[in-house]
Amino acid sequence: MAPRQTPTVLQRRFGTELRRLREAAGMSAPTAAGLLGTDRTVISNVEAGRFGISEERLRRLASIYECDDADLVNALADLTGSRKNGWWEEYRGKIPPGFLDVSALENYAVGLRTVQIAHLPGLFHTEEHARAIFELFFPPLARLEVELRVAHRLARQTVVTGDSPIPYSGVIHEAALRMQLGGRDVARAQLQHLLESSERPNVTLRVVPFGAGGFPLLGDSSVLYAEAPDPHLDTVHMDSPAEPVFIDSPTQLANFRTRLDMAEKVALTPTKSRDFVRKIAKEL
């Protein structure tokens, strides 16, 4: 089996959790490999996300590590291959891999929490708004790449609008609402779409007005907390000028949950938030 050159975020996440299970069992990689009947390099490559393993081997490893958390094992089993052919794979090699990692995270998640300071949530972009964002890139993107990124962004929205939509809770700063990307007409249509999206039973949107002051995540332009089928596999995604950042340390995840709670407490209620968005839309 040839090792993966660039493991996806879910493949790395799978390997990281297996390494934590092994370390919690106080077992070395060579010992684990011997009990599994394989070479130690296989264990190392699996833990690095470079190799995949079957569900049968995963469950054998869980038994070797004496992991009795059935929910975690089942969640890991779901990562052994059932989602490797997600819709986003058609974009592989055409847009940056970080975009695909975000899609995979969202599709594996059972719930999403976000904070957006400078941009509106990507899962609620109109086509025109998304295109205006990608046309701002410097150096400028080729027209084909702009259209591919727009198509990918719109396809992502099925996690909250499809047949089995997941819960979404987002905090949006007033600064993001007032950005007139693409001009007044595009901005007004985008706010109207955001209002319509906020009426979905699985969607909760809250606005933080300028007058609310600061809160712990104010310095982070975009934060996505993806709740996995098992909390051990939760992951945070943060935008970065260079490349996306993915965080899975238990301590940091707990920190982000607290900070998200604090952001939501500072924000307006969902009803007052919709009124606030309507007011901004009328001012355009």
GIQUI-V214606 format. One record per backbone hydrogen bond with DSSP energy under -1.0 kcal/mol. NH is the residue of the N-H (numbers start at 0). CO is the residue of the C=O. E is the energy in kcal/mol with one decimal. If there is no record, write none. Layout:
nh = {NH NH}
co = {CO CO}
e = {E E}
//
This chain:
nh = {3 11 12 13 14 15 16 17 18 19 20 21 22 23 24 25 26 31 32 33 34 35 36 37 41 42 43 44 45 46 47 48 49 50 57 58 59 60 61 62 63 64 65 66 69 72 73 74 75 76 77 78 79 83 85 88 89 90 91 93 94 98 100 101 102 103 104 105 106 107 108 109 110 111 112 113 114 115 116 123 124 129 130 131 132 133 134 135 145 146 147 148 149 150 151 152 153 154 155 157 158 159 160 161 165 167 168 169 170 171 172 173 175 176 177 180 182 186 187 188 189 190 191 192 193 194 195 196 197 199 202 203 205 207 211 212 217 219 222 223 224 225 226 232 233 234 235 236 237 238 244 246 252 253 254 255 256 257 258 259 260 261 262 263 264 265 266 267 272 273 274 275 276 277 278 279 280 281 282}
co = {49 7 8 9 10 11 12 13 14 15 16 17 18 19 20 22 21 27 28 29 30 31 32 32 38 38 39 40 41 42 43 45 44 44 53 54 55 56 57 58 59 60 62 61 67 68 69 70 71 72 73 75 76 80 82 85 86 87 88 90 90 95 96 97 98 99 100 101 102 103 104 226 226 166 224 168 222 170 220 120 121 125 126 127 128 129 130 132 141 142 143 144 145 146 147 148 149 150 151 154 155 156 156 157 158 201 111 203 113 205 115 207 172 172 173 178 179 182 183 184 185 186 187 188 189 190 191 192 193 196 199 167 169 171 208 209 214 216 114 236 112 234 110 229 230 225 246 223 244 221 237 235 248 249 250 251 252 253 254 255 256 257 258 259 260 261 262 206 268 269 270 271 272 273 274 275 276 277 278}
e = {-2.7 -2.5 -2.3 -2.3 -1.9 -2.6 -1.9 -1.8 -2.3 -2.1 -2.1 -2.3 -2.7 -2.4 -1.4 -1.3 -2.0 -2.3 -2.5 -2.3 -2.2 -1.7 -1.2 -2.9 -1.4 -1.0 -2.2 -2.6 -2.5 -2.4 -1.2 -1.3 -2.1 -1.4 -2.3 -2.5 -1.7 -2.5 -2.5 -1.8 -2.5 -2.6 -1.2 -2.9 -1.3 -2.3 -2.6 -2.1 -2.5 -2.4 -1.6 -1.2 -1.4 -1.3 -1.1 -2.1 -1.5 -2.0 -1.4 -2.4 -1.4 -1.3 -2.2 -1.9 -1.8 -2.5 -2.5 -2.5 -2.2 -1.8 -1.6 -3.6 -1.0 -2.3 -2.1 -2.2 -1.9 -2.9 -2.7 -2.0 -1.3 -2.5 -2.3 -2.2 -1.8 -2.1 -1.8 -1.5 -2.2 -2.3 -2.3 -2.4 -2.3 -2.4 -2.3 -2.4 -2.3 -2.0 -1.7 -1.4 -1.7 -1.7 -1.4 -2.3 -2.7 -3.1 -2.5 -3.0 -2.1 -3.0 -2.7 -2.5 -1.0 -1.3 -1.6 -1.0 -1.7 -2.4 -2.9 -2.3 -2.1 -2.1 -2.1 -2.1 -2.2 -2.3 -2.2 -2.4 -2.0 -1.7 -1.7 -2.7 -2.7 -2.5 -2.0 -1.5 -2.1 -1.8 -2.3 -2.8 -3.6 -3.0 -2.9 -2.5 -1.6 -1.8 -2.5 -3.1 -2.6 -1.3 -2.6 -2.7 -2.9 -2.1 -1.8 -2.5 -2.3 -1.9 -2.3 -2.7 -2.1 -2.1 -2.1 -2.3 -1.7 -1.5 -1.4 -3.0 -2.6 -2.0 -1.8 -2.0 -2.4 -2.4 -2.0 -2.0 -2.5 -2.1 -1.2}
//
